[in-house]
Amino acid sequence: MLYITPSERLALQLLAEGRPSGDVANALGVCQASLDARLSVLFARMNVTGQPEAVASALRRGLLVVKIEVGQSAVSTANA
């Protein structure tokens, strides 16, 4: 099983919600360049090539859970 850190999980969650990378960087308290480097390392560990594939992989692996609510959807982290 792939282990991801809480900050990696948060980044994936925010990406799954469609948040811009600038928002993700702000949420993690890092600059855009640092976020890009962190995501590059995470994507390599996940063996994926980009954000959509990373989100799909995280959902398949149970790292993220989609909660469907009437009229909207939300993505939350799996029990960690």
Rosetta blueprint (number, residue, H / E / L):
1 M L
2 L L
3 Y L
4 I L
5 T L
6 P H
7 S H
8 E H
9 R H
10 L H
11 A H
12 L H
13 Q H
14 L H
15 L H
16 A H
17 E L
18 G L
19 R L
20 P L
21 S H
22 G H
23 D H
24 V H
25 A H
26 N H
27 A H
28 L H
29 G L
30 V L
31 C L
32 Q H
33 A H
34 S H
35 L H
36 D H
37 A H
38 R H
39 L H
40 S H
41 V H
42 L H
43 F H
44 A H
45 R H
46 M H
47 N L
48 V L
49 T L
50 G L
51 Q H
52 P H
53 E H
54 A H
55 V H
56 A H
57 S H
58 A H
59 L H
60 R H
61 R L
62 G L
63 L L
64 L E
65 V E
66 V E
67 K E
68 I E
69 E E
70 V L
71 G L
72 Q E
73 S E
74 A E
75 V E
76 S E
77 T E
78 A L
79 N L
80 A L
